[in-house]
Amino acid sequence: MKSARVLVTGPVGELDEWCAAARGVGWEAIPWPLIVIAELAPEPAFAFVVPEHLCITSAHAVGFLEELAVREPALRALPCSIVGERSVSRLRALGFRGEIEWFASAELLGAELCARAPRPTRVLWPRGDKSEELARVLRAAGMTVDDPIAYTNRPRAADEQPPECELVFFASPSAVRAWSDAFAEHPVQRALAIGSTTFQALLSGKSLPFSDIISLPEPTSSSFAVALQHIDLRPTP
């Protein structure tokens, strides 16, 4: 019997791990990144005030923060809120010793910071170039946010069509936009999101043909494997 195929479009940089998780539960995993990410170094002229709190919502921002910490070692002792467990171990390995909390999504991270009493007065959030939603949320709650661009992402060229598959796994809203812009005519009906932000992007995509969209409860490859074991592959109506 032929294995069901899942198109693993991210997380970029961790495709081997996520594909291995899928193969471990009997799926044929096809690595097919939808975005190309370029990590950036801090500009020499970038000046910042040492904050009270750090935020990391992508592993692609860790290198940027590490370079800033070379300039200002006090950053290594600050508390940090993180999306994704992988970044926790990376920061610890780089000598960041402050308290670290991790969250399943940027929305949960932002809500927790806004609910604190007292809240941090100043936050440093190295971010990607496609979304500044977390900064807007924190600023609306009265916090000062420094949010330098730590990485860029660009869509995959549209000259290569995705292979046939039963499911597409999306790891970011940027990947959802890239699919919507270039590959929305693909006949696949099922989509799986890494978390709530990506799930909402799939739900709001007017040109997307997916009739079955679900989200992982946690953004981990083990959660991905569990979800794949419960995907209903019967024909969609």
N, C-alpha and C positions, 0 to 999 in steps of 0.2 A: 504494500500500500504506500502510495506516494505521500511524503510528509507535506504538511501545510507550510506555506511560505510567508514569512514576515519580512517586510522591507524595514530595515533598521536605519533610520535617517539620522540618528544621533543617540547619545551626546557625542558631538564631534570630539575626537581625541580619546574616546573611551569605547569605540565601536567594537573592538575585540572582546572586551569584557561582556558587553550586552549581547553580542551575537553568541558568545559561548553560553550565556545563561539560557538563551532561546534553544540552542541545540541540545542543551542538557535535559530539556523536557520534550524533545522529539520534534521540534520545528526545524525547518530549513531556514536559516537566517541569512539574509542578503544585505551586506553593508552597502548603504547607498546615501551618503551624506547630502543633504539639500543645501547646506550653507558652507562657506569657506571662511574660517575664522583666522584673523591675524591679530596676535597679541602685540601690544604696544608698550614701549618704555615711557616713563614719565619724561616730559619735556624738561630740559635743563632749567628753563625759566619758571617751571611750575612751582609756585609758592603756596604754602598752606599753613594754617594754624593747627597745632596739635589738638585733635578732637578729644572728646570724652569716650567716644564709642566708634567701633569699626563695623562696617557691614560688607559682606561678600556674598553675592548671589550667583556667582559663576566661578568655576575653577580657573577660567581663563583670566581672571583678575588677580590671582594669587601672585603671579610673577611681578606685576605692577606694584602691588603692596610691598612685596619683599624689597624691591629697589627703593621705594620710599623709606623703608625702615633702615636701609643703609645710611641714608641721609639723616634720618631722625630715629635713633634707636628706641626712644620712648614709646614708639608705636607698638613695639613687641610686648609691652606690659599692659596694653589696653584691653578691655573686654571687647568681644567680637561676636556678632550675630551672623550666622552662615546658613545658606541654603545648600544642603547636600553634605553628606558625611565625608566624602572624599577630601573636601577642602580642609576639614578639621585635622586630619592626619598630616596633610601637606604643611599646614601652618605650624603645627607642633614640630615637625621635622625641621622647619626653618627657624625655630627658636622663639616663636610667639608663645608667651607663657601666661597671658591674661586669660580670664574666664571665657570660655567659648560655648555658645549655645547654637544648636543647629535646628533648622526648620524645614518643613516639607515644601514650602513655597515662599516667594517674596511677600505675598499678601499676608501670610501668617506672621512672618518676621515683622513687617510694618505694623500690623495690628498689636503685636506684643509690645513693641517699643512705645507706641502711642498710648498704651494702657498703663505704662509704668508711672509710678509716683515716687520720686520725681523722675521726669524724663531726662535723657541726655540733652544738653543744650546744643552740642555740636557733634555732628556725625561725619565720618569720612566713608564714602561709598564709591570705590572705583567700579565703573560700570561699562556695559557695552554701548554702542552708538545707536541702538534701535529703540531703547525704552528708557524713560526717565520717571516712570510711574511711582517708584518707591520714593524718589526725592520729592515728588509733589505731595505724597501722603505725609511724609515726615515734616515738610515745611508747613503744610496746613495745620499741623499739630504744634507749631511754634519752634521747631528745631531748625538750626542752621545746618545746611548740608553742603559739603564739598563733594562734587561728583565728577571727577575727571574721567575722560574716556580711556579705558584700559585695554579695550579690544574692539575690533570692528568685525562685522559679519556681512558677507555678500552672498547672494543666491547662486546656486549651481547653474551653470550654463544650460539653456533649454534645448540644446541640440541633441541630447541623448535622452530617450524616453525611458521611464522606469520599467523594469521587468514585471512580468505577471506575478501576482501575489494574492494572498487571501486577506492580508492585514498590513496596514502601514503604521509604524510606530513613530510618533513625533516627540521630540525632546525640547522644543522651544516654539514660541509664537513666530519667530523669524522663519523657522522651517515650515510652519503652516502657511505663512504668506508666500514663501517660495513655491510650495506645491500649488497653491491657489492661482498664482500668476502664470505658471508654466505647465502644470500637469493635471489640471482639474478635469480633463477629459478621460483620464485613466479610469477603467471600469471598476476598480476595487471599491468595495462597499463598506469596509470596516476600518476604523481608525482607533488607535490607542494613544493616549496622551500621558506624558511623564508626570504631570501634576495639574493643579487647578488652573494656572494661567494659560497653559497650552490647551487645556480642555475648553476653556472659554473661547479661545481663539478659533478652535474647531467649530464650536457651536455657532459662533457669529459669522463664520465664513459663508457668505451668501452663494458663492459660485461652487462650493464644495458639494460633491454628490454623495457623501457618506450617509448611510442610513443607520449605522450602528457605531456610536462613539462612546468610549468609556475612558476612565482615567485611573492611573495607579494611585493607591492610597499613600504610598511613599515613593520618592524618586530614587529607587535603588534597583540594581539588576536582579536581586533576589525577589523583590516584589514583582518585577517584570515577569520572571519565570513562573511565579504563582498565578499571575493573571492569565498568562498564555494557556495554562492548564484548564482554564475555565471559559475560554473563548468558545462561543457557540458558532460552529461553522456550517450550520444548516443554512440553506438558501434564504436570503432576506426577501421579504415580500416586495 
